[in-house]
Amino acid sequence: MEIFYQILNGMSLLIVLFLIIGFIVYLAKNYRNKTILKSVCIKAIWLILLIGIPIYFVNSYYGKRLGQDYRLEHYTTTTYSSNDSLNLEWHFVNVMWFNSFIESERRHVNRPFSSFINEPESQKIISEYEGYIASSDSTLQDIGHLFLSMHFVNMQVSANSVQYHLNAINDTSLKYYNYVQGVNDYNQRDWDFLSSAEAHLKTSIEKEECTRRSFEKLAHVYWYFHKHDQLNDLIDDPQTSPLIPEWMKRARYFKENNWLDYWSVRLNAELSEWHILTASSALILLALWIYFLRKLDIYEPEKKRYLILIFFVSIVSMQLLYPIHDLMWYVFEYHRPSVPVSDLWYCVISIGMVEELVKIIPVLLVLKFTNAINEPFDYILYASISALGFAFIENVGYFSETIQNVPGRGIYCCIIHMAFSATIGYGLMLAKYRGYNKYLMFTLFFLIASFLHGFYDFWIMDWWASEYSWMSSVIFILCIHLWFLYINNTLNCTVFYDRKIRLKTDNLKYVLLMVSIGILMTGYIATSIVYSTEFANEFLKHKAYYLSFFILYLMISSGSMKIVRGYLSPVSIPILGLLIRNNKLKDLSGHHLELSKNKKFGIIDDLIKDKNLLNQQIELQERIIVDDKVNGYVFKLSQELDNDEFESTILIGIPHWDISSFNDRKRILTNLFLIDKTEVLDQPFIKEEHLTYLGKVFSRKLT
């Protein structure tokens, strides 16, 4: 994995070097053009300000004032300046901090408990309390046994090992003793220990040892041993209900079809994750990506009210995740397996299919009830914004766990969600504008998006596959390529095509760079607020280095886009597709050809009287795609043709052989077509049946 990222970062350095050289050459060629120099200077100033202001802000004021020890923040409001060996509160925080790491890992990765014991932090805790046990002081020995047993019970080490340390404690009145004993009894999952687990946890609650966790574990006891009445009493009690895990309450109301309380629990859990810092960070990421998407919508910009509508609909639609998952868990009993191959399909079905379904629902609703989606690019735009609405809510939750998630979520996850949803949107676009069966296309592209989503998550969410987590980065690169391919193809096929409008790829690259830096700086400022200035500075350097390749790849992908009217580019290998230019797709607009008729190939007599008029020089006015043939061009004639029914100054020329190109120096056998009006050229997809075949001539590129 490290080798993979070292290769990526090495490639980043090479790309940066080439970009710098290219930029210097560009300035050297245009140093006399004051307009270009002014534009470059303005952009450079904005970049400097975007980077410089947050760094100055953090280092001079905010970070230093609000930095704190994040380990203590989760467990206590009391601050300890040093390790007090007799302070049980300090020991509790010391052990439970590592437990938070266990819970986080198991929440996102199905990592076995047994794997945690060899973690450096775990070994440090074990060594520390073994030292206490070796002490001659009986109080320190009890503390050592108690908190070593707490550490072991958190990792679900064998119950006998935990019980050995608990039995060695002389003073069983020590705070947290009952909590650890109760959890160890519960971990044995044996009816013989049910009463003991319940009694010890209730005693822990009475002594106010760690009330929230004791209630949580007591609820787990009742859940596992099907003590529904006792569990319901805890849920129904207004004082204890907030201490019960949200999923347990949700499961109860789901089984009872009590949807009012079900959604009340779900929304309360959602709102509990909201904080001004987490919400504002997620909102900034959302605004940055919507700004970029708006820059792509060049032909018929969407009304803001529709974009706002689909954003809010996607937030509502996202809540459907929970009843769908509850249906899978409690009705179909489809739980996450412990076998890697089965876990892959779990990721595809339970994560990929479910999430892609709730993300595409807002797009389907907009299609059904409005006329907002009226050009090919709109399918990508609305699918992407729906995905951003989903990611917005998801991001708030992830940021509440740790604010360090901002850069990764902002670049990785926002793009990956947009790419997956855009895949389905692209299938719907093909059904609409290419005449394919809409149900078949939706199903096919939905399955593709779901599989890509599940396959991406599998490598970062499956413990057995984590060694190959770099595979997710490979899929991310593929998805960047696919996303820009969808964007480029749908812009190529717009029904609002205007020859005067150009896709400014240099500006797009700059906007993407600004968006990426904005995401990094948002994470930098937020990290400084939660942690400290020094930590934030190291965090910024690490994330900038880690994400550099992907940011550069984004810029290269956006810069490689080119509007080719009516062209649907096939899927190709991403990196090679960006570095190797296809000669057939080189834009020859503005070049000149010499046409010459040949006796071997006839011209239809009824369409032109003087065939010698075809022996003339023409200009390649613009590329045109006819029946997916990529080498066609609009020929601007130097001499008008003698006909009244068709355009007399324009012909359509297409090489007779698909492998031929007007860029070749040799003579090219060329099919000529007439058009009755120039409006034919404004259709998103042009077919030969829209044109009138004239005949064949030879053409040769002029130097």
NORRA-V749894 format. One record per backbone hydrogen bond with DSSP energy under -0.5 kcal/mol. NH is the residue of the N-H (numbers start at 1). CO is the residue of the C=O. If there is no record, write none. Layout:
BEGIN
<<NH:CO> <NH:CO>>
END
This chain:
BEGIN
<<5:1> <6:2> <7:3> <8:4> <9:5> <10:6> <11:7> <12:8> <13:9> <14:10> <15:11> <16:12> <17:13> <18:14> <19:15> <20:16> <21:17> <22:18> <23:19> <24:20> <25:21> <26:22> <27:23> <28:24> <29:25> <30:26> <31:28> <33:30> <34:32> <37:33> <38:34> <39:35> <40:36> <41:37> <42:38> <43:39> <44:40> <45:41> <46:42> <47:43> <48:44> <49:45> <50:46> <51:47> <52:48> <53:49> <55:51> <56:52> <57:53> <58:54> <59:55> <60:56> <61:57> <62:57> <63:58> <64:58> <65:61> <66:62> <67:63> <68:530> <68:531> <70:68> <72:69> <73:69> <74:70> <74:71> <75:72> <76:72> <81:79> <84:82> <85:83> <87:84> <88:86> <91:87> <92:88> <93:89> <94:90> <95:91> <96:92> <97:93> <98:94> <98:95> <99:95> <100:96> <101:97> <102:98> <103:99> <104:100> <105:101> <106:102> <107:103> <108:104> <109:105> <110:461> <111:109> <115:112> <116:113> <119:116> <123:119> <124:120> <125:121> <126:122> <127:123> <128:124> <129:125> <130:126> <131:127> <132:128> <133:129> <134:130> <135:132> <138:136> <141:137> <142:138> <143:139> <144:140> <145:141> <146:142> <147:143> <148:144> <149:145> <150:146> <151:147> <152:148> <153:149> <154:150> <155:151> <156:153> <157:152> <161:158> <162:158> <163:159> <164:160> <165:161> <166:162> <167:163> <168:164> <169:166> <172:170> <174:171> <177:174> <180:176> <181:177> <182:178> <183:179> <184:180> <185:181> <186:182> <187:183> <188:184> <188:185> <189:186> <193:190> <194:191> <195:191> <197:193> <198:194> <199:195> <200:196> <201:197> <202:198> <203:199> <204:200> <205:201> <206:202> <207:203> <208:205> <209:204> <214:210> <215:211> <216:212> <217:213> <218:214> <219:215> <220:216> <221:217> <222:218> <223:219> <224:220> <225:221> <226:223> <227:222> <228:226> <231:227> <232:228> <233:229> <234:230> <235:231> <236:232> <237:233> <238:236> <241:237> <242:238> <243:240> <244:241> <248:245> <249:245> <250:246> <251:247> <252:248> <253:249> <254:250> <255:251> <256:252> <257:254> <258:253> <259:257> <262:258> <263:259> <264:260> <265:261> <266:262> <267:263> <268:264> <269:265> <270:266> <271:267> <272:268> <273:269> <273:270> <274:271> <279:275> <280:276> <281:277> <282:278> <283:279> <284:280> <285:281> <286:282> <287:283> <288:284> <289:285> <290:286> <291:287> <292:288> <293:289> <294:290> <295:291> <296:292> <296:293> <297:293> <298:296> <306:303> <307:303> <308:304> <309:305> <310:306> <311:307> <312:308> <313:309> <314:310> <315:311> <316:312> <317:313> <318:314> <319:315> <319:316> <320:317> <321:318> <322:319> <323:319> <324:320> <325:321> <326:322> <327:323> <328:324> <329:325> <330:326> <331:326> <331:327> <332:327> <334:328> <335:333> <343:339> <344:340> <345:341> <346:342> <347:343> <348:344> <349:345> <350:346> <351:346> <351:347> <352:347> <353:348> <354:349> <355:351> <356:352> <357:353> <358:354> <359:355> <360:356> <361:357> <362:358> <364:360> <365:361> <366:362> <367:363> <368:364> <369:365> <370:366> <374:372> <377:490> <378:375> <379:375> <379:376> <380:376> <380:377> <381:377> <382:378> <383:379> <384:380> <385:381> <386:382> <387:383> <388:384> <389:385> <390:386> <391:387> <392:388> <393:389> <394:390> <395:391> <396:392> <397:393> <398:394> <399:395> <400:396> <401:397> <401:398> <402:398> <405:402> <406:403> <409:405> <410:406> <411:407> <412:408> <413:408> <414:409> <415:411> <416:412> <417:413> <418:414> <419:415> <420:416> <421:417> <422:418> <423:419> <424:420> <425:421> <426:422> <427:423> <428:424> <429:425> <430:426> <431:427> <432:428> <433:429> <434:430> <435:431> <436:430> <441:437> <442:438> <443:439> <444:440> <445:441> <446:442> <447:443> <448:444> <449:445> <450:446> <451:447> <452:448> <453:449> <454:450> <455:451> <456:452> <457:453> <458:454> <459:455> <460:457> <461:457> <462:458> <463:461> <465:462> <466:462> <466:463> <468:465> <469:466> <471:468> <472:469> <473:469> <474:470> <475:471> <476:472> <477:473> <478:474> <479:475> <480:476> <481:477> <482:478> <483:479> <484:480> <485:481> <486:482> <487:483> <488:484> <489:485> <490:486> <491:487> <492:488> <493:489> <494:491> <497:494> <501:498> <504:502> <505:503> <508:504> <509:505> <510:506> <511:507> <512:508> <513:509> <514:510> <515:511> <516:512> <517:513> <518:514> <519:515> <520:516> <521:517> <522:518> <523:519> <524:520> <525:521> <526:522> <527:523> <528:524> <529:525> <530:526> <531:527> <536:532> <537:533> <538:534> <539:535> <540:536> <541:537> <542:538> <543:539> <544:540> <545:541> <546:542> <547:543> <548:544> <551:547> <552:548> <553:549> <554:550> <555:551> <556:552> <557:553> <558:554> <559:555> <560:556> <561:558> <564:562> <565:563> <566:492> <567:564> <569:567> <577:573> <578:574> <578:575> <579:575> <580:576> <581:579> <583:581> <585:582> <586:583> <588:586> <590:620> <591:588> <593:618> <594:700> <595:593> <595:616> <596:698> <601:598> <604:694> <607:604> <608:604> <608:605> <609:642> <611:609> <613:610> <614:611> <615:612> <616:614> <618:593> <619:636> <620:591> <621:619> <621:634> <622:634> <624:632> <625:565> <626:624> <626:629> <627:686> <629:626> <630:628> <632:624> <632:629> <633:653> <634:622> <635:633> <635:651> <636:619> <636:634> <637:635> <637:649> <638:617> <641:648> <643:641> <647:675> <651:635> <652:673> <653:633> <653:651> <654:671> <656:669> <660:657> <664:661> <668:699> <670:697> <671:654> <672:695> <673:652> <674:692> <680:677> <681:678> <682:679> <683:680> <686:625> <690:687> <691:688> <692:674> <693:691> <694:672> <695:672> <696:602> <697:670> <698:596> <699:668> <700:594> <701:664> <702:592>>
END
